[in-house]
Amino acid sequence: MKSQLKQITRSSKFMTGFILIFVIVAFILIYPLFNPGNPLEMIGLGTFFRPGTYVSVYDSLNVQRTYTLRLPEAAANRIDGKLSYDDRESMRDWLIRYGEQEGVAGLTYEEIDTYDVHALLALWWEHYTTDVFIEGMITADRRLVARIDSRVERIFEDSDIILMMYNYETGEYEEFGVVTATDYVNIREVANTIWLPLGTDNFGRDVLKQLVSATGASLIMGLIAGVIATIIGLTFGLLSGYLGGIVDDILMFIFNLFTVIPGFILLVLISFAIGQEQRGMLTVAIVIGVTSWVWTARSVRSQVMSLRNRDHVNLSKLSGHSLPKILVRDVAPYIASYVVMAFILQVSTAILAEAALSMIGLGPMTTEQATLGLMMNWAMNFGAHLIGAWWAYIPVVLVIATVSFALNLMNTGLDQIFNPQLREG
C-alpha cells in the first residue's frame, strides 16, 4: 500500500490533476467567506454589466473630502470613455468621404484607426468643419457628426458642473457644490462600492459569486452521480463476472440493452419524463448515475472473470464462505484501483452530462441553485454571445474544461501506475 502511494505521489499527471482539483475546491470553500450572501441575488437593475469596480455616484458626490489631481492624459481618457464605437465609426466615415471629395491623402479606411483616439482626434480637428458639404451624405448623418463634434468640444472645455439640491421648504433648487474636471475622490472613502471581476449576468447577478457556487453544485452532483454509477456498475460487474452462467447471460443482456440505447438519449427521455418541478439537483444526479453505469460494469466483469479461479478464491469457496464475503474480501481488493479510476471518470462524465442537460433546458430547477450548465443555458438564451458579453459564458466553459481535464489527468496518472503495459520506466 505504501509503495502504491509513493508511486501515486510521484506521478506528475496525477499530482497535476489533483492540485488543480484541490485549488478549485479550496477556492469554492474560501471565496464565500469574503463574499457571503445569496449567489442568485439580483444586485444589478440591468443585464450584463461589464467587469470592473462600480462606485455609487450619489455617495461619491457626498464624500467629506475631494482631491485635486492634474493627470496629463485625463482629457484624452475622458474623450476615450465618452466616444462610443459608433461615434468613432461615424467620424471615420466623414473623414473618408471628405478625403475622397477633396483629394486629401491619408484619409483612407486602412489609415484611420478608430482605436487610437489621439490620432483620430488629430485628424478630426485638422479637417472637420461645418462649412464643408459632403456629397451623398444624408441630413441625419450630417447632424449626427455635428453633435459628436459639439460633444468633443464640451468635454475638452473642462467646464465646471454645478450640483443643485431641491429644498422642500422653499420649493426651489439650491446650489450645494461644484465639481471641476480636476476633482477626484478616494474610492476607499466612498460609502458604497463593489468589485465585480466578472461583471453580472442577464439577471443582474454577480457572475463570479454565482460561478463559485455553481462549480460547487456541479462537483457535488458529479460526486453523487459517480458514487451511484460506480456502486451499480461494481455490483453488477462482480455478480456477472464471478457467477457466470445464466446470471452472466441475463446481466449481459441488460448491459447490451443499455449499450444499444445511447446513454444521453436515455438521460434526456428520463429527465423530460420527470418534469421541471421535480428536477432538483439530487434527482438529476440520481438520473445521471442510473444511466451511466454500464461501461463500469463491463470493465469490472472482465477483471473479475480473470480472478474468479484464483487459488485464494477457490480456497474461500472450499471454506464455505458466503458469496458477499468472497466478493468483498477476496475479489474486490484486487480490482480496487480500477474501481477508483472508474469512479473518477464517472464524476467527470456526470459533470459534462449535467452541463449538456442544462444547455437544452432539462437540468435542475432554475430557482434553487445554479450549476455550470444552467449558467451556460442562461447566457445562451439571453444572447450573451451575440452582444459580446464574454464574461457570462467563457469563464464557465473554462471551469468545465479545467475540472474535466484535471479529473481525466488524475485517471491517466493512475492508469499508468496500475497498468503494467502503460507504466513509465
QUIGI-V401298 format. One line per field, one symbol per residue. ss: DSSP state (~ for helix, > for strand, _ for the rest). phi: phi as a letter, one per 20 degrees, with the letter a starting at -180 (. if undefined). burial: I if it has 16 or more other C-alpha atoms within 10 Angstrom, else O. A space follows every 50 residues. Layout:
BEGIN
ss = ???
phi = ???
burial = ???
END
This chain:
BEGIN
ss = _~~~~~~~~~_~~~~~~~~~~~~~~~~~~~~~~~________________ _>>>>_~~~~______>>_____~~~~~~~~~__~~~~~~~~~~~~~~~~ ~~______________~~~~~~~~~~~___________~~~~~~~~~~~~ ~~~~~~~___>>>>>>>____>>>>>>>>___>>__~~~___>>>>___> _____>~~~~~~~~~~~~~~~~~~~~~~~~~~~~~~~~~~~~~_~~~~~~ ~~~~~~~~~~__~~~~~~~~~~~~_~~~__~~~~~~~~~~___~~~~~~~ ~~~~~_____~~~~~~~~____~~~~~~~~~~~~~~~~~~~~~~~~~~~~ ~~~~~~~~~____________~~~~~~~~~~__~~~~__~~~_~~~~~~~ ~~~~~~~~~~~~~~~~~~_______
phi = .ffffffffeffffffffffffffffffeegffecfoffefeederdlff fqdddfffffedffbdceccefdffffffgfeefffffffffffffffff femefnddffedefeeffffffffffdfbffedefnefffffffffffff fffffeflffdeedcfeffemcecfcrcddfdecceffeefccbddfcmc efemdffffffffffffffffffffffffffffffffffffefmmfffff ffffgfffffeggfffffffffffnffeeeffffffffffdcefffffff gffffedfdffffffffffmffggffffeddggfdgffffffffffffff fffffffffdndefgeddbecffffffffffdmffedneffecfgffffg fffffffffffffffffedgfdfff
burial = OOOOOOIIOOIOIIIIIIOIIOOIOOOIOOOOOOOOOOIIOOOIOOIIII IOOOOOOOOIIOOOOIOOOOOOOOIOOOIIOOIOOOIIOIIIIIIIIIIO OOOOOOIIOOOIOIOOIOOIIOIIOOOIOOOOOIOOOOOOOOOOIIOIIO OIOOOOOOOOOOOOOOOOOOOOOOOOOOOOIOOOIOOOOIOOIOOIOIII IIIIIIIIIIIIIIIIIIIIIIIIIIIIIIIIIIIIIIIIIIOIOOOIOO IIOOIOOIOOOOIOOIIIOIIOOOOOOOIIIOIIIIIIIIIIIIIIIIII IOIIIOIIOOOOIOOIOOOOOOOOOIIOOIIIOOIOIIIOIIIIIIIIII IIIIIIIIIOIIIIIIOOIIIIIIIIIIIOOOOIOOOOIIIIIOIIOOII OIIIIIIIIIIIIIIIIIOOOOOOO
END
